[in-house]
Amino acid sequence: MGEIITGLDFMVTELITFLYLFSEFNLCGS
C-alpha cells in the first residue's frame, strides 16, 4: 500500500515539474 502511494506521488511530482518547466519555457519563448 505504501509503495503504491509513493509511486503515485512520484508520478504526480514528475508531472507537475514537467508542466511547470513547460510553462516557463513557453513564457520565455513568447
mmCIF entry with sequence, helices, sheets and N, C-alpha, C, O atoms, coordinates in Angstrom:
data_MODEL
# 
_entry.id   MODEL 
# 
_entity.id                         1 
_entity.type                       polymer 
_entity.pdbx_number_of_molecules   1 
# 
_entity_poly.entity_id                      1 
_entity_poly.type                           'polypeptide(L)' 
_entity_poly.nstd_linkage                   no 
_entity_poly.nstd_monomer                   no 
_entity_poly.pdbx_seq_one_letter_code       MGEIITGLDFMVTELITFLYLFSEFNLCGS 
_entity_poly.pdbx_seq_one_letter_code_can   MGEIITGLDFMVTELITFLYLFSEFNLCGS 
_entity_poly.pdbx_strand_id                 A 
# 
loop_
_entity_poly_seq.entity_id 
_entity_poly_seq.num 
_entity_poly_seq.mon_id 
_entity_poly_seq.hetero 
1 1  MET n 
1 2  GLY n 
1 3  GLU n 
1 4  ILE n 
1 5  ILE n 
1 6  THR n 
1 7  GLY n 
1 8  LEU n 
1 9  ASP n 
1 10 PHE n 
1 11 MET n 
1 12 VAL n 
1 13 THR n 
1 14 GLU n 
1 15 LEU n 
1 16 ILE n 
1 17 THR n 
1 18 PHE n 
1 19 LEU n 
1 20 TYR n 
1 21 LEU n 
1 22 PHE n 
1 23 SER n 
1 24 GLU n 
1 25 PHE n 
1 26 ASN n 
1 27 LEU n 
1 28 CYS n 
1 29 GLY n 
1 30 SER n 
# 
_struct_asym.id          A 
_struct_asym.entity_id   1 
# 
_struct_conf.conf_type_id            HELX_P 
_struct_conf.id                      HELX_P1 
_struct_conf.pdbx_PDB_helix_id       AA1 
_struct_conf.beg_label_comp_id       GLY 
_struct_conf.beg_label_asym_id       A 
_struct_conf.beg_label_seq_id        2 
_struct_conf.pdbx_beg_PDB_ins_code   ? 
_struct_conf.end_label_comp_id       GLY 
_struct_conf.end_label_asym_id       A 
_struct_conf.end_label_seq_id        29 
_struct_conf.pdbx_end_PDB_ins_code   ? 
_struct_conf.beg_auth_comp_id        GLY 
_struct_conf.beg_auth_asym_id        A 
_struct_conf.beg_auth_seq_id         2 
_struct_conf.end_auth_comp_id        GLY 
_struct_conf.end_auth_asym_id        A 
_struct_conf.end_auth_seq_id         29 
_struct_conf.pdbx_PDB_helix_class    1 
_struct_conf.details                 ? 
_struct_conf.pdbx_PDB_helix_length   28 
# 
_struct_conf_type.id          HELX_P 
_struct_conf_type.criteria    ? 
_struct_conf_type.reference   ? 
# 
loop_
_atom_site.group_PDB 
_atom_site.id 
_atom_site.type_symbol 
_atom_site.label_atom_id 
_atom_site.label_alt_id 
_atom_site.label_comp_id 
_atom_site.label_asym_id 
_atom_site.label_entity_id 
_atom_site.label_seq_id 
_atom_site.pdbx_PDB_ins_code 
_atom_site.Cartn_x 
_atom_site.Cartn_y 
_atom_site.Cartn_z 
_atom_site.occupancy 
_atom_site.B_iso_or_equiv 
_atom_site.pdbx_formal_charge 
_atom_site.auth_seq_id 
_atom_site.auth_comp_id 
_atom_site.auth_asym_id 
_atom_site.auth_atom_id 
_atom_site.pdbx_PDB_model_num 
ATOM 1   N N  . MET A 1 1  ? 0.842  -1.198 0.000   1.00 0.00 ? 1  MET A N  1 
ATOM 2   C CA . MET A 1 1  ? 0.000  0.000  0.000   1.00 0.00 ? 1  MET A CA 1 
ATOM 3   C C  . MET A 1 1  ? 0.877  1.248  0.000   1.00 0.00 ? 1  MET A C  1 
ATOM 4   O O  . MET A 1 1  ? 0.664  2.171  -0.787  1.00 0.00 ? 1  MET A O  1 
ATOM 5   N N  . GLY A 1 2  ? 1.854  1.264  0.883   1.00 0.00 ? 2  GLY A N  1 
ATOM 6   C CA . GLY A 1 2  ? 2.738  2.415  0.958   1.00 0.00 ? 2  GLY A CA 1 
ATOM 7   C C  . GLY A 1 2  ? 3.530  2.621  -0.321  1.00 0.00 ? 2  GLY A C  1 
ATOM 8   O O  . GLY A 1 2  ? 3.748  3.750  -0.760  1.00 0.00 ? 2  GLY A O  1 
ATOM 9   N N  . GLU A 1 3  ? 3.958  1.510  -0.911  1.00 0.00 ? 3  GLU A N  1 
ATOM 10  C CA . GLU A 1 3  ? 4.761  1.622  -2.134  1.00 0.00 ? 3  GLU A CA 1 
ATOM 11  C C  . GLU A 1 3  ? 3.929  2.203  -3.269  1.00 0.00 ? 3  GLU A C  1 
ATOM 12  O O  . GLU A 1 3  ? 4.421  2.998  -4.070  1.00 0.00 ? 3  GLU A O  1 
ATOM 13  N N  . ILE A 1 4  ? 2.655  1.795  -3.330  1.00 0.00 ? 4  ILE A N  1 
ATOM 14  C CA . ILE A 1 4  ? 1.783  2.303  -4.387  1.00 0.00 ? 4  ILE A CA 1 
ATOM 15  C C  . ILE A 1 4  ? 1.586  3.811  -4.234  1.00 0.00 ? 4  ILE A C  1 
ATOM 16  O O  . ILE A 1 4  ? 1.657  4.554  -5.213  1.00 0.00 ? 4  ILE A O  1 
ATOM 17  N N  . ILE A 1 5  ? 1.338  4.259  -2.997  1.00 0.00 ? 5  ILE A N  1 
ATOM 18  C CA . ILE A 1 5  ? 1.138  5.687  -2.737  1.00 0.00 ? 5  ILE A CA 1 
ATOM 19  C C  . ILE A 1 5  ? 2.405  6.464  -3.110  1.00 0.00 ? 5  ILE A C  1 
ATOM 20  O O  . ILE A 1 5  ? 2.331  7.530  -3.722  1.00 0.00 ? 5  ILE A O  1 
ATOM 21  N N  . THR A 1 6  ? 3.558  5.921  -2.736  1.00 0.00 ? 6  THR A N  1 
ATOM 22  C CA . THR A 1 6  ? 4.819  6.588  -3.047  1.00 0.00 ? 6  THR A CA 1 
ATOM 23  C C  . THR A 1 6  ? 5.007  6.670  -4.559  1.00 0.00 ? 6  THR A C  1 
ATOM 24  O O  . THR A 1 6  ? 5.476  7.686  -5.072  1.00 0.00 ? 6  THR A O  1 
ATOM 25  N N  . GLY A 1 7  ? 4.646  5.608  -5.272  1.00 0.00 ? 7  GLY A N  1 
ATOM 26  C CA . GLY A 1 7  ? 4.766  5.585  -6.730  1.00 0.00 ? 7  GLY A CA 1 
ATOM 27  C C  . GLY A 1 7  ? 3.886  6.637  -7.369  1.00 0.00 ? 7  GLY A C  1 
ATOM 28  O O  . GLY A 1 7  ? 4.318  7.355  -8.271  1.00 0.00 ? 7  GLY A O  1 
ATOM 29  N N  . LEU A 1 8  ? 2.637  6.732  -6.899  1.00 0.00 ? 8  LEU A N  1 
ATOM 30  C CA . LEU A 1 8  ? 1.720  7.727  -7.451  1.00 0.00 ? 8  LEU A CA 1 
ATOM 31  C C  . LEU A 1 8  ? 2.210  9.132  -7.141  1.00 0.00 ? 8  LEU A C  1 
ATOM 32  O O  . LEU A 1 8  ? 2.150  10.017 -7.994  1.00 0.00 ? 8  LEU A O  1 
ATOM 33  N N  . ASP A 1 9  ? 2.695  9.337  -5.921  1.00 0.00 ? 9  ASP A N  1 
ATOM 34  C CA . ASP A 1 9  ? 3.192  10.651 -5.519  1.00 0.00 ? 9  ASP A CA 1 
ATOM 35  C C  . ASP A 1 9  ? 4.371  11.047 -6.400  1.00 0.00 ? 9  ASP A C  1 
ATOM 36  O O  . ASP A 1 9  ? 4.499  12.209 -6.783  1.00 0.00 ? 9  ASP A O  1 
ATOM 37  N N  . PHE A 1 10 ? 5.241  10.076 -6.724  1.00 0.00 ? 10 PHE A N  1 
ATOM 38  C CA . PHE A 1 10 ? 6.398  10.357 -7.577  1.00 0.00 ? 10 PHE A CA 1 
ATOM 39  C C  . PHE A 1 10 ? 5.936  10.748 -8.974  1.00 0.00 ? 10 PHE A C  1 
ATOM 40  O O  . PHE A 1 10 ? 6.461  11.690 -9.567  1.00 0.00 ? 10 PHE A O  1 
ATOM 41  N N  . MET A 1 11 ? 4.937  10.009 -9.506  1.00 0.00 ? 11 MET A N  1 
ATOM 42  C CA . MET A 1 11 ? 4.423  10.306 -10.847 1.00 0.00 ? 11 MET A CA 1 
ATOM 43  C C  . MET A 1 11 ? 3.800  11.696 -10.890 1.00 0.00 ? 11 MET A C  1 
ATOM 44  O O  . MET A 1 11 ? 4.010  12.447 -11.842 1.00 0.00 ? 11 MET A O  1 
ATOM 45  N N  . VAL A 1 12 ? 3.031  12.036 -9.854  1.00 0.00 ? 12 VAL A N  1 
ATOM 46  C CA . VAL A 1 12 ? 2.383  13.354 -9.800  1.00 0.00 ? 12 VAL A CA 1 
ATOM 47  C C  . VAL A 1 12 ? 3.438  14.453 -9.734  1.00 0.00 ? 12 VAL A C  1 
ATOM 48  O O  . VAL A 1 12 ? 3.310  15.484 -10.394 1.00 0.00 ? 12 VAL A O  1 
ATOM 49  N N  . THR A 1 13 ? 4.475  14.231 -8.939  1.00 0.00 ? 13 THR A N  1 
ATOM 50  C CA . THR A 1 13 ? 5.542  15.225 -8.805  1.00 0.00 ? 13 THR A CA 1 
ATOM 51  C C  . THR A 1 13 ? 6.251  15.430 -10.138 1.00 0.00 ? 13 THR A C  1 
ATOM 52  O O  . THR A 1 13 ? 6.548  16.561 -10.523 1.00 0.00 ? 13 THR A O  1 
ATOM 53  N N  . GLU A 1 14 ? 6.523  14.321 -10.850 1.00 0.00 ? 14 GLU A N  1 
ATOM 54  C CA . GLU A 1 14 ? 7.176  14.409 -12.151 1.00 0.00 ? 14 GLU A CA 1 
ATOM 55  C C  . GLU A 1 14 ? 6.297  15.188 -13.119 1.00 0.00 ? 14 GLU A C  1 
ATOM 56  O O  . GLU A 1 14 ? 6.789  16.022 -13.879 1.00 0.00 ? 14 GLU A O  1 
ATOM 57  N N  . LEU A 1 15 ? 4.983  14.912 -13.088 1.00 0.00 ? 15 LEU A N  1 
ATOM 58  C CA . LEU A 1 15 ? 4.051  15.580 -14.000 1.00 0.00 ? 15 LEU A CA 1 
ATOM 59  C C  . LEU A 1 15 ? 3.992  17.073 -13.724 1.00 0.00 ? 15 LEU A C  1 
ATOM 60  O O  . LEU A 1 15 ? 4.030  17.884 -14.650 1.00 0.00 ? 15 LEU A O  1 
ATOM 61  N N  . ILE A 1 16 ? 3.900  17.438 -12.441 1.00 0.00 ? 16 ILE A N  1 
ATOM 62  C CA . ILE A 1 16 ? 3.837  18.856 -12.064 1.00 0.00 ? 16 ILE A CA 1 
ATOM 63  C C  . ILE A 1 16 ? 5.126  19.568 -12.473 1.00 0.00 ? 16 ILE A C  1 
ATOM 64  O O  . ILE A 1 16 ? 5.087  20.684 -12.991 1.00 0.00 ? 16 ILE A O  1 
ATOM 65  N N  . THR A 1 17 ? 6.264  18.920 -12.238 1.00 0.00 ? 17 THR A N  1 
ATOM 66  C CA . THR A 1 17 ? 7.548  19.522 -12.598 1.00 0.00 ? 17 THR A CA 1 
ATOM 67  C C  . THR A 1 17 ? 7.631  19.731 -14.102 1.00 0.00 ? 17 THR A C  1 
ATOM 68  O O  . THR A 1 17 ? 8.096  20.774 -14.562 1.00 0.00 ? 17 THR A O  1 
ATOM 69  N N  . PHE A 1 18 ? 7.176  18.730 -14.880 1.00 0.00 ? 18 PHE A N  1 
ATOM 70  C CA . PHE A 1 18 ? 7.213  18.829 -16.339 1.00 0.00 ? 18 PHE A CA 1 
ATOM 71  C C  . PHE A 1 18 ? 6.337  19.983 -16.816 1.00 0.00 ? 18 PHE A C  1 
ATOM 72  O O  . PHE A 1 18 ? 6.752  20.785 -17.652 1.00 0.00 ? 18 PHE A O  1 
ATOM 73  N N  . LEU A 1 19 ? 5.110  20.059 -16.270 1.00 0.00 ? 19 LEU A N  1 
ATOM 74  C CA . LEU A 1 19 ? 4.201  21.123 -16.674 1.00 0.00 ? 19 LEU A CA 1 
ATOM 75  C C  . LEU A 1 19 ? 4.749  22.493 -16.294 1.00 0.00 ? 19 LEU A C  1 
ATOM 76  O O  . LEU A 1 19 ? 4.595  23.458 -17.043 1.00 0.00 ? 19 LEU A O  1 
ATOM 77  N N  . TYR A 1 20 ? 5.389  22.578 -15.127 1.00 0.00 ? 20 TYR A N  1 
ATOM 78  C CA . TYR A 1 20 ? 5.953  23.845 -14.676 1.00 0.00 ? 20 TYR A CA 1 
ATOM 79  C C  . TYR A 1 20 ? 7.072  24.291 -15.617 1.00 0.00 ? 20 TYR A C  1 
ATOM 80  O O  . TYR A 1 20 ? 7.101  25.443 -16.049 1.00 0.00 ? 20 TYR A O  1 
ATOM 81  N N  . LEU A 1 21 ? 7.981  23.388 -15.930 1.00 0.00 ? 21 LEU A N  1 
ATOM 82  C CA . LEU A 1 21 ? 9.082  23.726 -16.821 1.00 0.00 ? 21 LEU A CA 1 
ATOM 83  C C  . LEU A 1 21 ? 8.560  24.061 -18.211 1.00 0.00 ? 21 LEU A C  1 
ATOM 84  O O  . LEU A 1 21 ? 9.073  24.966 -18.870 1.00 0.00 ? 21 LEU A O  1 
ATOM 85  N N  . PHE A 1 22 ? 7.532  23.326 -18.660 1.00 0.00 ? 22 PHE A N  1 
ATOM 86  C CA . PHE A 1 22 ? 6.952  23.576 -19.984 1.00 0.00 ? 22 PHE A CA 1 
ATOM 87  C C  . PHE A 1 22 ? 6.345  24.967 -20.032 1.00 0.00 ? 22 PHE A C  1 
ATOM 88  O O  . PHE A 1 22 ? 6.493  25.678 -21.026 1.00 0.00 ? 22 PHE A O  1 
ATOM 89  N N  . SER A 1 23 ? 5.657  25.362 -18.952 1.00 0.00 ? 23 SER A N  1 
ATOM 90  C CA . SER A 1 23 ? 5.034  26.687 -18.892 1.00 0.00 ? 23 SER A CA 1 
ATOM 91  C C  . SER A 1 23 ? 6.108  27.775 -18.892 1.00 0.00 ? 23 SER A C  1 
ATOM 92  O O  . SER A 1 23 ? 5.980  28.779 -19.592 1.00 0.00 ? 23 SER A O  1 
ATOM 93  N N  . GLU A 1 24 ? 7.158  27.574 -18.109 1.00 0.00 ? 24 GLU A N  1 
ATOM 94  C CA . GLU A 1 24 ? 8.251  28.550 -18.041 1.00 0.00 ? 24 GLU A CA 1 
ATOM 95  C C  . GLU A 1 24 ? 8.892  28.708 -19.412 1.00 0.00 ? 24 GLU A C  1 
ATOM 96  O O  . GLU A 1 24 ? 9.210  29.823 -19.824 1.00 0.00 ? 24 GLU A O  1 
ATOM 97  N N  . PHE A 1 25 ? 9.086  27.591 -20.124 1.00 0.00 ? 25 PHE A N  1 
ATOM 98  C CA . PHE A 1 25 ? 9.701  27.621 -21.449 1.00 0.00 ? 25 PHE A CA 1 
ATOM 99  C C  . PHE A 1 25 ? 8.823  28.390 -22.428 1.00 0.00 ? 25 PHE A C  1 
ATOM 100 O O  . PHE A 1 25 ? 9.327  29.172 -23.234 1.00 0.00 ? 25 PHE A O  1 
ATOM 101 N N  . ASN A 1 26 ? 7.521  28.174 -22.362 1.00 0.00 ? 26 ASN A N  1 
ATOM 102 C CA . ASN A 1 26 ? 6.584  28.866 -23.257 1.00 0.00 ? 26 ASN A CA 1 
ATOM 103 C C  . ASN A 1 26 ? 6.584  30.362 -22.984 1.00 0.00 ? 26 ASN A C  1 
ATOM 104 O O  . ASN A 1 26 ? 6.578  31.157 -23.924 1.00 0.00 ? 26 ASN A O  1 
ATOM 105 N N  . LEU A 1 27 ? 6.592  30.760 -21.720 1.00 0.00 ? 27 LEU A N  1 
ATOM 106 C CA . LEU A 1 27 ? 6.576  32.181 -21.368 1.00 0.00 ? 27 LEU A CA 1 
ATOM 107 C C  . LEU A 1 27 ? 7.856  32.858 -21.837 1.00 0.00 ? 27 LEU A C  1 
ATOM 108 O O  . LEU A 1 27 ? 7.822  33.990 -22.319 1.00 0.00 ? 27 LEU A O  1 
ATOM 109 N N  . CYS A 1 28 ? 8.973  32.173 -21.697 1.00 0.00 ? 28 CYS A N  1 
ATOM 110 C CA . CYS A 1 28 ? 10.246 32.755 -22.103 1.00 0.00 ? 28 CYS A CA 1 
ATOM 111 C C  . CYS A 1 28 ? 10.349 32.802 -23.627 1.00 0.00 ? 28 CYS A C  1 
ATOM 112 O O  . CYS A 1 28 ? 10.953 33.718 -24.184 1.00 0.00 ? 28 CYS A O  1 
ATOM 113 N N  . GLY A 1 29 ? 9.757  31.810 -24.300 1.00 0.00 ? 29 GLY A N  1 
ATOM 114 C CA . GLY A 1 29 ? 9.846  31.731 -25.755 1.00 0.00 ? 29 GLY A CA 1 
ATOM 115 C C  . GLY A 1 29 ? 8.981  32.777 -26.433 1.00 0.00 ? 29 GLY A C  1 
ATOM 116 O O  . GLY A 1 29 ? 9.326  33.262 -27.511 1.00 0.00 ? 29 GLY A O  1 
ATOM 117 N N  . SER A 1 30 ? 7.860  33.132 -25.814 1.00 0.00 ? 30 SER A N  1 
ATOM 118 C CA . SER A 1 30 ? 6.935  34.087 -26.440 1.00 0.00 ? 30 SER A CA 1 
ATOM 119 C C  . SER A 1 30 ? 7.189  35.508 -25.966 1.00 0.00 ? 30 SER A C  1 
ATOM 120 O O  . SER A 1 30 ? 6.500  36.434 -26.394 1.00 0.00 ? 30 SER A O  1 
# 
